[in-house]
Amino acid sequence: MRINNWKHVPWFVFVCLATIAAGILYVGNFHPARLPAWIHLPGSLIQRPTEHHTVGGTPLGLWFGAISLAIFVFAALLSLRKKIPLWRVGTVQRWLRAHIWLTILTIPLVILHSGFRFGGPMTTFLMVLYGVVMVSGFYGLFLQHLMPRLMKERLPAETVFEQIPHIRAQLAVAAEQMRDSFKPAPPKKSAAATPSPSASKAATAGAAVMASTKGELSTPVARAKSVTGSAITAAPVAAGATTATATKTTEAESTPAPASIPNAAVTPAAPKAETIGTPTARVQSDPPGAPVARTEVPAGDQPAPSPPVAPAAPEKPAVAPPPPPAAAPKPAAAAKPAAAAKPAAKPAVPTDAASEAVLIEFIERQILPYLHAHRGDRMRLNNPRFSDDTFRFVKLRVTEGYRARVEEIQGWCDERRMLDVQVRLHHWLHGWLFIHVPFSFLLLMLTIWHACVTLFYY
């Protein structure tokens, strides 16, 4: 948190006034001769003489110590307030401002409580511990002012700290994929042999459609049975079909032809390819497409009789119809805009085995160890000047088509360097808490113990 903010002005004024008031009370009670003549304290603020030889045991000294202990308890509650964001007892920023200024106020209160003396070993240890806590707190406050400016200068793009390990792993994986792309691909496995068909499938695969029967069979399904590979039943079915055809021919010769209907003419159907059965079970004759000679058209296949024809009317002289009006000439269609020419595909970069070998060696010996390192600041590529010289030398060893790959690798290393800088600054910014927080809790516990001993045993 920055101190140069107008919101800190009220706290600064309050701390100054409280320090002045505490100093006047101390001087007026323990050194009244040093109090300026124009300052007169009321009698209620002047304590009675006591048996205690130290300031801390007097009523005023106990008040100074009690206020300091209350401030220590409030300062310790800041960590609890940060862990409970829904705790609506002031914002975290207000708690932090109060934490800073109230702990600064404890400096004059603790000094006045001790009477400007260290005292015994226990009080001396408490004073040393208090000094460590205050120094670490001021150091953290100084870093809060310094770190934002450093991050702005040295980190063009800041990353979420928790995501840094994941981004490091992605950079290493990208380098490994580029290295593998330069290596020759392994030979592909030969395709498995196609399994040969079984004997039963081979027997039924090439069977021809059998000749069907018609007329004597009752159901549409039975009129045309296609047999898959059954050569035994083909001959009886064909024989039955021949017998039925001969019987129908004899009956047709002995039966006289029916009288024709006047004004009606029956046009014989044109010969067509013989198909038998219903549309759902229609099978062509064998061979397919060859007409079958019949003496009679089977029932169901006769064409419908033509309707009666009326006598022709006498012809009238034809009158030529008036010529249609000339159609207006259609406007010529607007020429369609020519299709936009597609951009020509970029020519493939010719491969160079020597350049790929150089890049493979460079990635394996320098890039991958740097990207996989837990602490990149110990690697030579972490130095920007050394990194620029190294990549400039690699560009000279490869052909023009591979220099874009070198620049891509250099971008990965620069990003890793920025991540290392952010980690280092983050450790500086938060590392002091590992000293400030535990020492603060230790100081709080020992101060409570010191207060209990003073009140109950002295």
C-alpha positions in Angstrom: 0.0 0.0 0.0 1.3 3.4 -0.9 1.7 6.0 1.8 1.5 9.0 -0.5 -2.3 8.9 -0.7 -4.7 11.5 0.7 -6.6 8.7 2.6 -3.6 8.4 4.9 -3.7 12.1 5.9 -6.3 11.7 8.7 -4.4 8.8 10.1 -1.2 10.8 10.1 -2.8 13.7 11.9 -4.3 11.3 14.5 -1.0 9.6 15.2 0.8 13.0 15.6 -1.9 14.3 18.0 -1.9 11.0 20.0 1.9 11.1 20.3 1.9 14.7 21.5 -0.9 14.0 24.1 0.9 10.9 25.4 4.2 12.9 25.7 2.4 15.7 27.7 0.9 13.2 30.1 4.2 11.5 30.6 6.1 14.7 31.3 3.2 16.1 33.5 3.2 13.0 35.7 6.8 12.0 36.0 8.6 15.3 35.2 6.3 18.2 36.0 9.1 20.7 36.2 9.9 20.1 32.5 6.3 20.8 31.5 5.9 24.3 29.8 4.3 26.9 31.8 1.5 27.5 29.3 0.4 23.9 29.6 -1.7 23.1 32.7 -3.0 19.5 33.2 -6.3 19.0 35.1 -6.0 17.2 38.4 -7.8 14.1 37.1 -4.9 13.4 34.7 -2.3 13.7 37.5 -1.7 10.3 39.2 -1.0 9.8 42.8 2.5 8.8 44.0 3.0 5.0 44.0 5.5 2.5 45.4 6.6 1.4 41.9 10.0 2.6 40.9 9.3 1.9 37.2 6.9 3.7 34.9 5.4 0.5 33.6 3.9 -0.3 37.0 2.2 3.0 37.5 -1.4 3.6 36.4 -0.3 5.8 33.5 2.3 3.3 32.5 -0.3 0.5 32.6 -2.6 2.5 30.4 0.2 2.9 27.9 0.9 -0.8 27.9 -2.8 -1.8 27.7 -3.3 0.4 24.6 -0.2 -1.0 23.0 -1.4 -4.6 23.7 -4.9 -3.8 22.2 -3.2 -2.5 19.1 -1.1 -5.7 18.8 -4.3 -7.7 19.0 -6.0 -5.6 16.3 -2.9 -5.9 14.1 -3.0 -9.7 14.4 -6.6 -9.8 13.3 -5.7 -8.4 9.9 -4.6 -11.8 8.6 -8.0 -13.2 9.8 -9.8 -10.3 7.9 -8.0 -11.2 4.7 -9.0 -14.8 4.9 -12.7 -13.9 5.4 -13.6 -11.6 2.5 -17.3 -11.7 3.3 -16.7 -10.4 6.8 -18.3 -7.0 6.5 -16.4 -5.1 9.2 -14.7 -2.5 7.1 -12.8 -3.1 3.9 -9.4 -4.7 3.8 -7.8 -1.4 2.6 -9.1 0.3 5.7 -7.9 -2.4 8.0 -4.5 -2.2 6.3 -4.3 1.6 6.8 -5.3 1.2 10.5 -2.8 -1.6 10.8 0.0 0.6 9.6 -0.7 3.8 11.5 -1.8 2.2 14.8 1.4 0.1 14.9 3.4 3.2 14.3 1.6 4.8 17.3 2.8 1.9 19.5 6.4 3.2 19.1 6.0 6.2 21.4 3.6 4.2 23.7 6.0 1.4 24.2 8.9 3.8 24.8 6.9 5.7 27.4 5.6 2.5 29.0 9.2 1.3 29.5 10.3 4.7 30.9 13.2 4.8 28.3 14.8 1.8 29.9 15.1 -1.9 28.9 14.6 -3.3 32.4 15.2 -7.0 33.1 16.0 -9.8 30.7 12.4 -10.5 29.8 11.5 -6.9 29.0 14.8 -6.6 27.1 13.9 -9.6 25.0 10.5 -8.1 24.4 12.0 -4.8 23.2 14.4 -6.6 20.8 11.5 -8.7 19.5 9.4 -5.6 19.0 12.2 -3.9 17.2 12.5 -6.9 14.7 8.7 -6.8 14.0 8.7 -3.0 13.4 11.8 -3.1 11.2 10.4 -5.9 9.1 7.1 -4.0 8.8 8.8 -0.9 7.6 10.8 -2.9 5.1 7.6 -4.4 3.7 6.1 -0.9 3.5 9.1 0.3 1.5 8.8 -2.7 -0.9 5.1 -1.8 -1.4 6.3 1.5 -2.9 9.3 0.2 -4.8 7.9 -3.0 -6.4 5.2 -1.5 -8.6 7.7 0.7 -10.3 10.2 -2.1 -10.8 7.5 -4.4 -12.2 6.4 -1.7 -14.6 9.9 -1.2 -15.9 11.1 -4.8 -16.0 7.9 -6.7 -16.8 6.1 -5.5 -19.9 3.4 -8.2 -19.3 2.6 -9.6 -15.9 1.2 -13.1 -15.4 -0.9 -14.6 -12.6 1.7 -16.0 -10.1 -0.2 -19.3 -9.7 -0.1 -19.9 -13.5 3.7 -19.5 -13.8 4.5 -23.2 -13.4 1.9 -24.2 -16.0 3.3 -21.6 -18.5 6.8 -22.9 -17.9 5.7 -26.5 -18.7 4.0 -25.3 -21.9 7.2 -23.6 -23.1 9.2 -26.8 -22.5 6.6 -28.9 -24.3 6.6 -26.5 -27.3 10.4 -26.8 -27.6 10.2 -30.6 -27.4 7.6 -30.7 -30.2 9.8 -28.5 -32.4 12.7 -30.8 -31.8 10.7 -33.9 -32.6 9.4 -32.2 -35.8 13.0 -32.0 -37.1 13.6 -35.7 -36.5 12.8 -38.2 -39.3 9.3 -39.8 -38.9 9.4 -43.5 -37.8 8.3 -46.1 -40.6 4.6 -46.8 -40.7 3.3 -50.3 -39.9 2.3 -52.4 -42.8 -1.5 -52.8 -43.3 -3.0 -56.0 -41.9 -3.9 -58.7 -44.5 -7.5 -58.7 -45.6 -9.2 -61.9 -44.3 -10.3 -64.2 -47.0 -14.0 -64.9 -47.3 -15.4 -68.1 -45.9 -16.4 -71.1 -48.0 -20.2 -70.5 -47.4 -20.0 -66.9 -48.5 -18.0 -67.8 -51.6 -20.6 -70.3 -52.6 -23.5 -67.9 -52.3 -21.8 -64.7 -53.7 -21.8 -65.6 -57.4 -25.2 -67.4 -57.7 -27.4 -66.0 -60.5 -31.0 -65.1 -60.0 -33.2 -68.1 -60.9 -36.1 -68.0 -63.4 -39.4 -67.3 -61.7 -42.8 -68.8 -62.0 -46.0 -67.0 -62.7 -49.6 -67.8 -62.9 -49.8 -71.0 -60.8 -48.4 -69.6 -57.6 -50.8 -67.9 -55.3 -49.1 -65.3 -53.1 -47.1 -62.3 -54.5 -44.2 -63.4 -52.4 -44.3 -66.9 -53.9 -44.6 -65.7 -57.5 -41.0 -64.8 -57.8 -38.6 -66.4 -55.5 -35.0 -65.5 -55.9 -32.7 -68.2 -54.8 -29.3 -67.5 -53.4 -27.1 -70.3 -54.5 -29.7 -73.1 -54.6 -29.1 -74.7 -57.9 -31.2 -77.9 -57.1 -34.6 -76.1 -57.2 -33.9 -74.2 -60.4 -34.8 -77.1 -62.8 -38.2 -78.0 -61.2 -39.3 -74.4 -61.1 -38.4 -73.9 -64.7 -40.2 -77.1 -65.8 -43.3 -76.0 -64.0 -43.2 -72.7 -65.7 -42.9 -74.4 -69.1 -45.9 -76.7 -68.4 -48.1 -73.8 -67.3 -47.2 -71.8 -70.5 -48.1 -74.8 -72.8 -51.5 -75.3 -71.0 -52.4 -71.6 -71.4 -51.5 -71.7 -75.1 -53.9 -74.7 -75.8 -56.7 -73.0 -74.0 -56.2 -69.8 -75.9 -56.5 -71.7 -79.3 -59.7 -73.5 -78.4 -61.5 -70.4 -76.9 -63.1 -68.1 -79.6 -62.1 -64.5 -79.5 -64.6 -62.2 -77.9 -66.6 -59.8 -80.0 -65.1 -56.4 -80.3 -66.9 -53.4 -78.9 -68.0 -51.0 -81.5 -66.0 -47.8 -81.8 -63.4 -49.4 -79.7 -60.0 -50.5 -80.8 -57.6 -52.5 -78.8 -54.0 -51.6 -79.5 -51.7 -54.4 -78.8 -49.0 -53.6 -76.2 -45.5 -53.2 -77.5 -43.1 -56.0 -76.7 -41.1 -55.3 -73.5 -38.7 -57.0 -71.3 -40.5 -59.8 -69.4 -40.9 -59.0 -65.8 -43.1 -61.1 -63.6 -44.8 -60.5 -60.2 -45.8 -57.6 -58.2 -43.8 -54.4 -58.0 -42.4 -55.6 -54.6 -41.4 -59.0 -56.0 -40.6 -58.4 -59.7 -37.8 -60.4 -61.2 -36.5 -60.1 -64.7 -36.4 -63.2 -67.0 -33.2 -65.1 -67.5 -31.1 -63.7 -69.2 -32.0 -60.2 -68.0 -33.5 -58.0 -70.7 -34.4 -60.8 -73.2 -38.1 -60.9 -74.2 -40.0 -64.1 -73.6 -42.3 -65.3 -76.4 -45.9 -65.6 -75.2 -49.1 -66.4 -77.2 -51.3 -64.5 -74.7 -50.7 -61.6 -72.5 -51.1 -62.8 -69.0 -54.0 -61.5 -66.9 -53.1 -58.4 -65.1 -50.7 -57.2 -67.8 -53.4 -56.4 -70.5 -53.7 -52.7 -71.4 -56.9 -50.9 -70.5 -59.4 -50.5 -73.4 -59.4 -47.2 -75.2 -62.4 -44.9 -74.8 -64.9 -44.5 -77.6 -63.7 -42.2 -80.4 -66.2 -39.6 -81.7 -66.6 -39.1 -85.4 -64.2 -36.5 -86.9 -65.7 -33.1 -87.5 -65.5 -31.5 -90.9 -62.4 -29.6 -91.4 -62.5 -25.8 -91.4 -60.2 -23.6 -93.3 -57.3 -22.8 -91.2 -56.9 -19.2 -90.3 -53.5 -18.0 -89.6 -53.3 -16.6 -86.0 -52.1 -13.1 -85.7 -48.4 -12.8 -85.2 -47.5 -12.2 -81.5 -46.3 -8.8 -80.6 -42.6 -8.4 -80.8 -41.0 -8.8 -77.4 -39.0 -5.9 -76.2 -35.4 -6.7 -76.3 -34.1 -7.7 -72.9 -31.3 -5.6 -71.4 -28.0 -7.2 -71.5 -27.3 -8.8 -68.2 -24.8 -7.0 -66.2 -21.5 -8.7 -66.3 -20.7 -10.4 -63.0 -17.7 -9.2 -61.2 -14.8 -11.4 -61.7 -14.2 -13.7 -58.8 -11.5 -12.4 -56.5 -8.3 -14.0 -57.2 -7.3 -16.4 -54.4 -4.0 -15.7 -52.8 -1.3 -17.9 -54.1 -0.2 -20.6 -51.6 3.2 -19.9 -50.0 5.9 -22.1 -51.5 7.0 -24.8 -49.2 10.3 -24.1 -47.5 12.9 -26.6 -48.7 14.2 -28.7 -45.9 17.9 -28.6 -45.0 19.3 -31.6 -43.0 22.3 -29.6 -41.8 20.1 -26.8 -40.4 17.8 -29.2 -38.7 20.7 -31.0 -37.1 22.0 -27.7 -35.8 18.6 -26.8 -34.3 18.2 -30.3 -32.7 21.5 -30.0 -31.0 20.9 -26.4 -29.9 17.5 -27.3 -28.4 18.7 -30.4 -26.6 21.9 -28.9 -25.2 20.8 -25.4 -24.2 17.1 -24.6 -24.7 15.5 -27.6 -22.9 17.8 -27.5 -19.9 17.0 -23.8 -19.5 13.2 -24.3 -19.9 13.1 -27.3 -17.6 15.3 -25.6 -14.9 13.5 -24.9 -11.6 15.6 -21.7 -11.2 16.4 -20.2 -14.5 18.4 -17.3 -13.0 21.3 -19.8 -12.6 21.5 -20.5 -16.3 23.5 -18.6 -18.8 20.6 -18.0 -21.1 19.0 -15.9 -18.3 21.5 -13.2 -19.2 19.9 -11.1 -22.0 23.2 -10.2 -23.6 24.5 -13.7 -23.7 21.1 -14.9 -25.0 21.2 -12.4 -27.9 24.7 -13.3 -28.9 23.8 -17.0 -28.8 20.8 -16.7 -31.0 22.6 -14.5 -33.4 25.3 -17.1 -33.8 22.7 -19.8 -34.4 21.0 -17.8 -37.1 24.3 -17.7 -38.9 24.6 -21.5 -38.9 21.1 -22.2 -40.4 19.6 -21.3 -43.8 17.2 -18.5 -44.3 14.1 -20.7 -44.1 14.9 -21.8 -40.5 15.7 -18.4 -39.0 12.0 -17.8 -38.2 12.2 -21.0 -36.1 15.2 -19.6 -34.3 13.3 -16.3 -33.5 10.4 -18.4 -32.2 12.7 -20.2 -29.8 14.2 -16.9 -28.7 10.7 -15.6 -27.9 10.2 -18.7 -25.6 13.5 -17.9 -23.8 12.6 -14.3 -23.4 9.2 -15.2 -21.9 10.9 -17.6 -19.5 13.3 -14.8 -18.4 10.3 -12.5 -17.7 8.7 -15.2 -15.7 11.8 -15.6 -13.6 12.0 -11.9 -13.0 8.4 -11.9 -11.8 9.0 -14.8 -9.5 12.1 -13.1 -8.0 10.2 -9.8 -7.5 7.3 -11.7 -6.0 9.6 -13.4 -3.5 11.1 -10.0 -2.6 7.6 -8.5 -2.1 6.3 -11.3 0.1 9.4 -12.9 1.5 9.6 -10.4 4.4 6.2 -11.8 5.7 8.0 -15.0 6.7 9.8 -12.9 9.3 7.2 -10.3 10.1 4.2 -12.6 10.7 5.7 -15.3 13.0 7.6 -12.7 15.0 4.5 -10.6 15.4 2.5 -13.6 16.8 5.4 -14.4 19.1 5.5 -10.8 20.3 1.7 -10.9 20.9 1.9 -14.1 23.0 4.9 -12.8 25.1 3.3 -9.4 25.6 0.1 -11.1 27.0 2.3 -13.2 29.3 4.2 -10.1 30.4 0.9 -8.3 31.2 -0.5 -11.2 33.2 2.7 -11.5 35.3 2.8 -7.7 35.9 -0.8 -7.5 37.1 -0.9 -10.7 39.3 2.6 -10.9 40.7 3.8 -7.3 41.2 
